[in-house]
């Protein structure tokens, strides 16, 4: 793997997520981003990705489930640059990202907050399979973490150093306890890190349902839209109505 100082990193396990990632990368390139891009995937996509000028790293998986992809996500630092912007496959960069690197000037790690401001709000209001999550919810309560901020891991900015290596090791270990969602494990891992964490403004990880189109989102200074599963149907609508 060639040594590079700064770049954008994607993970795509399965053909569906590969298609999303390649669409995201094409939009990132359209924002005039000419820097390094690295895609970690189990799919053969060399021919279709060459025109996007990206580096492909192949990984082997036995199961393409979304939970298995988090096995790799919680260890994504293994494929990182010295300074890395990780983007989920279902994100869509719609404006230049040059300014985001400034958040690493005085911090090691940066996320935007989730729609749920803290863990307690997740436990009280989440409609995403609460029965499956119940044991992990109980652990968060037992650890008295309900007031901790709840970050969204779909956009992550981080340095490559010993502190961040320790953070990812803790994150993966915590994720292995339940092998479900990654963000509750993220909360527990962040409590083990003695480093500066920056909070990205919501423009860097924004839900699309607030806007009528990509043009509308751009007019509101949004940099990256995040089409999470329940809003995935909006993606094609936005792409079909894109006038910018």
C-alpha positions, 0 to 999 in steps of 0.5 A: 500500500503506497504511503499517502498523507491525506485522503478519503476512505470508503467501505462497501461490502456487497454490490448494493453498497458498492453502487452507493459508494461509487455514486458517492465517489463520483459526486465527490470528484464532481466537487473538484476534489482531486485528492486520494480516495481509497475503497475497501470492498469485497467486490470486483470493481477495478474496471468501473472504478478506474475512471474515478482514480481510486485505490481498491483494497479487497477484503474477504467476507463470509456474510455481506450483512450490514452488521458484518460490514461493521466488523470492518468499519470498526477497524477501518483505521487499518486502511487509513491515511495519515489524515483520513475522512471516512465516508459511509457509502450512503453519503453524498458529497455535494460541495467542496470538502477542503475546509473539513481538514481544519478540524484536525488542526487541534483534535485527533478525531471528529464526528457530527452529532446524530439526530439523537443528541445523547444515549438516553434519547436513543433508548427512549425514542429509537424505533430501530428494532429495540428488542434486539438492542435491549441488552446493549441499552441495559449495558449503557444504563448500567455504565451510566452513559445515558447522558453521553453525546451520541455521534454519527459514525457515517462521517469520521475525520481522524488522524493516524497516531497511537491514540487513534489506534487505541480508540479503534481497538477499543471500538472494535472490542466493544462492537464485538460484545453485541455485533449489532450497531456500531454507535453505542459501541462508539460511545463506550470506546470514546470514554476510553480515549484521552484525546481531543474530539471535535464536533463537526457542524451538521452541514458535514453529515446532514439528513436529506429529509429537510430539503426538497432537492440537492439544489435546495441542500446546496443553497443551505450550505450543506456539504454532505448528505447522508441517506440512511436506510429509512431515507434511502428512497430519497436518494434517487429522487434527489438524483433525478431532480438535480439541476446543479 
